[in-house]
């Protein structure tokens, strides 16, 4: 393995050329202990590590706490407007000409009224962007950037250690089946058309988040992956779905998935599952209404003539499951921003339901507090670009207590047994790869 280190004109900007697996680079940075807070975010062909706090925004249901460089921390209350407005106004005041922020948004960001911790984002001191064999390190401190470069040069090819202890996903069936039956009864009573109800699976042992990230990523084919440690809360996941992606020119894209069958069982079994997925009226209906909802949401913020659907009902293979997927895109209308697009599409229709307000209300009654599950991990930039992954197929950890969570889309044709089986299929994307702390 060979590396080359080049120092650019900016003393806090370095380039490391590598031939290692970028997953190993991200794991080494995350496990280094150099940063108390960090986010790893993977997009196709590109990985980003964001470490340390240069700026921070913490949004709760009644207040927002903000800390920017060279300014004292400020906490202010907000009781009017929407959570997206609070984030929009906060980031409009960043005292930096160029910045990128990384973090997460909770499902309850969309609740009425919103509850608990809604969002946590950081502007990092150091960013490492790894793509096409080159890792570009940027930071506000040259010494810190050099520390990161030396770490990559010395240890980038060292694999993360840890042997998984698979988690049994076939527990909690009785209560979840009862949840599904309640949801089906409400749908048949005309209260809404579709809702996603979920179940939490607690893990009995402390977990190694970095090793689980490595093991799980090697076994999955996500649309996005992430690993984060922010304020003592850790999560890692392999998102099957892009909630929203907006580029600096205002092009918007979302990729709703709905309809699920197991995958990875072998050629014949996978083919049968695919055929069943593509011909099952319940799955086709569930997907079609999700796509139509995404279209309607983009019509609210995009030039209507620009909204289109491509790759309709294409089968997407995501680790232990396969889904029906489509891409819905558009161009932001004049005066609209990426925050508008995020607000229009959040939470993902495939993790909430139809109509969304009624489904969200049902979830607050049928589910316990979700937090990051079915929320989003995102990055947002000074130029208006934004990319957000729907948080599913994830492991969560706080104060030494770890858990998994998965749900299923309930419509009037749903049966409790099949929906419980679907949660087991989804949990299997990560449950076999959970690594205990040594």
SVG drawing of the C-alpha trace seen along z (x, -y; Angstrom):
<svg xmlns="http://www.w3.org/2000/svg" viewBox="-65 -36 69 58">
<polyline fill="none" stroke="black" stroke-width="0.4" points="0.0,0.0 1.4,-3.4 0.4,-6.9 1.5,-10.4 1.0,-13.5 0.7,-16.8 0.3,-20.2 -1.9,-22.7 -1.6,-26.5 -3.9,-26.5 -1.8,-25.3 -4.9,-23.6 -5.6,-21.6 -3.8,-18.3 -4.3,-15.5 -3.6,-11.9 -3.6,-9.5 -4.6,-6.0 -5.3,-2.5 -7.0,-1.3 -10.7,-0.5 -12.2,-3.9 -14.4,-2.1 -11.2,-1.3 -10.2,-4.9 -13.5,-6.0 -13.3,-3.3 -9.8,-4.3 -10.7,-8.0 -13.9,-7.2 -12.1,-4.9 -9.0,-7.1 -10.3,-9.1 -9.2,-12.4 -12.7,-13.7 -15.5,-13.5 -18.1,-14.3 -18.1,-13.1 -20.2,-12.0 -19.3,-9.6 -21.6,-9.9 -21.3,-7.8 -22.8,-8.7 -22.2,-6.5 -18.4,-6.6 -17.7,-9.2 -17.1,-9.2 -16.9,-12.1 -15.7,-12.2 -16.6,-15.3 -14.9,-15.6 -14.9,-18.1 -17.0,-21.1 -16.4,-24.4 -20.1,-25.2 -23.2,-23.4 -26.9,-23.7 -29.2,-21.7 -32.9,-22.0 -35.5,-21.0 -39.2,-21.4 -39.1,-24.7 -35.6,-26.1 -32.6,-26.2 -29.0,-26.2 -26.4,-27.7 -22.6,-28.0 -20.6,-29.6 -16.8,-30.3 -15.8,-33.5 -19.3,-34.0 -20.7,-33.1 -23.2,-30.2 -26.8,-31.4 -30.0,-29.6 -33.3,-31.1 -36.9,-29.9 -39.1,-29.5 -42.9,-28.9 -44.1,-30.0 -43.4,-28.7 -42.1,-25.3 -38.9,-23.4 -37.6,-23.8 -38.0,-27.6 -35.9,-27.5 -33.1,-25.6 -33.4,-27.8 -33.0,-31.0 -30.2,-29.6 -28.1,-28.5 -28.7,-31.8 -26.7,-33.4 -23.5,-31.2 -20.6,-33.6 -18.5,-31.7 -18.2,-32.3 -17.9,-28.6 -19.3,-25.8 -20.8,-22.3 -23.0,-21.0 -23.7,-17.3 -26.1,-15.7 -29.5,-14.2 -33.2,-15.1 -35.7,-13.1 -39.0,-11.7 -40.7,-14.0 -39.5,-17.0 -42.8,-16.4 -45.1,-15.8 -47.8,-18.3 -46.8,-19.6 -43.1,-18.6 -41.6,-16.7 -38.2,-16.3 -34.9,-16.6 -35.6,-17.4 -32.2,-17.9 -28.5,-18.1 -26.0,-19.4 -22.4,-20.3 -20.1,-22.4 -16.8,-20.3 -13.3,-21.5 -12.0,-18.9 -13.4,-17.3 -12.0,-14.3 -13.5,-13.6 -12.4,-10.3 -13.1,-9.7 -11.4,-8.1 -8.2,-7.2 -7.7,-10.7 -8.6,-11.9 -8.7,-15.7 -8.4,-16.9 -9.5,-20.4 -9.6,-22.1 -9.3,-25.3 -6.1,-24.2 -3.1,-23.0 -1.7,-20.9 -5.0,-19.0 -5.2,-18.4 -1.7,-17.0 -2.6,-14.7 -5.4,-13.3 -3.1,-12.9 -0.6,-11.0 -3.3,-8.8 -4.4,-7.9 -0.8,-7.3 0.1,-5.1 -3.0,-3.1 -5.4,-3.4 -5.2,0.2 -5.7,1.6 -9.0,3.5 -11.5,2.9 -11.5,5.8 -14.5,7.5 -16.6,10.6 -20.4,10.2 -22.8,11.7 -26.0,12.0 -29.1,10.6 -32.3,12.8 -34.9,10.8 -37.8,13.2 -38.9,11.7 -41.8,9.4 -44.1,10.9 -47.3,10.8 -47.3,7.1 -46.3,6.1 -49.0,8.2 -51.5,6.5 -50.2,3.1 -50.7,4.1 -54.3,5.3 -55.1,2.0 -53.7,0.1 -55.7,2.3 -58.9,1.6 -58.3,-2.2 -57.6,-2.0 -60.8,0.0 -62.6,-2.7 -61.4,-5.3 -59.0,-7.2 -56.1,-7.0 -54.9,-4.8 -51.5,-3.6 -49.3,-3.8 -45.9,-2.4 -45.8,-0.9 -42.6,0.3 -41.1,2.4 -37.9,1.8 -35.5,4.6 -33.2,4.0 -29.7,5.5 -28.6,7.1 -24.9,6.2 -22.8,3.1 -21.9,2.7 -18.9,1.7 -20.4,-0.9 -17.4,-1.3 -16.9,2.5 -20.6,2.9 -20.5,0.2 -17.7,2.0 -19.2,5.4 -22.7,4.2 -21.5,2.1 -19.6,5.0 -22.9,7.0 -25.2,4.3 -25.7,2.3 -27.2,-0.9 -28.2,-4.1 -26.4,-5.9 -24.5,-4.7 -23.5,-6.6 -21.9,-6.4 -22.1,-9.2 -21.3,-10.1 -22.8,-13.4 -23.3,-14.5 -23.0,-10.9 -25.6,-9.5 -24.3,-7.0 -25.9,-5.5 -24.9,-3.6 -27.0,-2.5 -27.3,-1.5 -30.1,-3.6 -32.0,-1.9 -33.5,-5.2 -32.6,-8.8 -35.1,-11.0 -34.1,-14.1 -31.0,-15.3 -30.8,-18.9 -27.8,-20.3 -26.6,-23.9 -28.5,-24.5 -31.8,-23.5 -32.3,-20.1 -34.3,-17.9 -34.5,-14.1 -36.2,-11.7 -36.3,-7.9 -39.4,-6.4 -39.3,-2.6 -42.3,-0.5 -42.9,3.2 -40.5,5.7 -39.3,9.3 -36.4,11.1 -33.1,11.2 -29.9,13.1 -31.5,16.6 -30.0,17.9 -30.7,17.5 -34.0,19.4 -35.4,18.0 -34.4,14.5 -36.0,14.7 -39.2,16.0 -39.2,13.2 -38.6,10.7 -41.5,12.1 -43.8,12.1 -42.8,8.5 -43.5,7.3 -46.9,9.1 -48.4,8.7 -51.3,6.3 -50.8,5.1 -47.1,4.3 -47.8,2.6 -50.5,0.5 -48.4,-0.5 -45.6,-1.6 -47.8,-3.5 -49.4,-5.6 -46.0,-6.4 -44.7,-7.6 -47.9,-9.7 -47.5,-11.3 -43.8,-12.2 -44.9,-13.8 -47.5,-15.8 -45.0,-17.0 -42.5,-18.1 -45.3,-20.0 -45.5,-22.2 -41.9,-23.4 -40.8,-22.7 -41.8,-24.1 -44.7,-21.7 -43.6,-21.2 -40.2,-19.9 -41.6,-17.1 -41.1,-13.6 -40.9,-9.9 -38.1,-7.7 -37.3,-4.1 -40.8,-3.4 -41.1,-0.2 -37.5,0.9 -36.4,3.6 -33.7,2.3 -31.5,4.9 -30.7,3.6 -28.8,6.2 -31.2,8.8 -34.3,7.3 -35.4,6.2 -37.8,3.3 -39.8,1.7 -38.3,-1.7 -38.8,-4.8 -37.1,-8.1 -39.1,-11.4 -37.3,-14.6 -37.9,-18.3 -36.4,-21.8 -37.0,-24.2 -39.4,-27.0 -38.2,-30.6 -37.8,-31.6 -37.7,-28.0 -34.7,-26.5 -33.4,-23.1 -35.0,-23.6 -38.4,-23.8 -37.7,-20.5 -36.7,-18.8 -39.8,-20.1 -42.0,-19.0 -40.7,-15.4 -40.0,-14.9 -40.7,-12.4 -40.4,-9.9 -43.7,-8.7 -42.4,-5.1 -41.7,-5.5 -44.8,-7.4 -47.9,-6.8 -50.7,-8.3 -52.1,-10.9 -49.0,-12.0 -50.7,-14.2 -53.1,-11.4 -50.4,-8.7 -48.0,-10.7 -50.8,-11.2 -51.5,-7.4 -47.8,-6.7 -47.7,-8.9 -50.5,-6.7 -49.4,-3.3 -45.6,-3.6 -43.4,-4.7 -41.1,-7.8 -39.0,-7.1 -36.2,-9.7 -33.8,-9.1 -35.6,-6.0 -37.4,-7.0 -35.8,-10.5 -32.8,-11.5 -29.1,-11.9 -28.1,-14.8 -25.5,-17.2 -26.3,-20.8 -23.9,-23.4 -23.5,-27.1 -24.4,-26.9 -27.8,-25.5 -27.0,-21.9 -28.5,-19.3 -28.5,-15.5 -30.6,-13.5 -30.8,-9.7 -33.9,-8.1 -32.8,-6.4 -33.8,-2.7 -31.7,0.5 -29.8,-1.2 -28.3,-0.5 -28.7,-3.1 -26.8,-3.5 -27.1,-5.8 -25.6,-5.5 -24.4,-1.9 -27.9,-0.8 -28.3,0.3 -31.3,1.1 -32.6,1.9 -35.9,0.9 -37.9,1.8 -41.4,1.3 -43.7,2.3 -46.2,0.5 -49.8,1.3 -52.7,1.0 -56.2,2.5 -54.9,5.8 -52.2,6.3 -52.0,9.3 -50.3,9.2 -48.2,12.3 -46.9,11.0 -46.0,7.6 -44.2,9.1 -42.2,11.3 -41.3,8.1 -39.8,6.5 -37.7,9.6 -36.5,9.4 -35.5,5.8 -33.8,6.3 -31.7,9.0 -30.0,6.3 -28.1,5.4 -28.8,7.8 -26.3,10.5 -23.5,7.9 -23.7,6.3 -20.4,6.5 -20.1,6.5 -17.5,4.4 -14.5,6.5"/>
</svg>
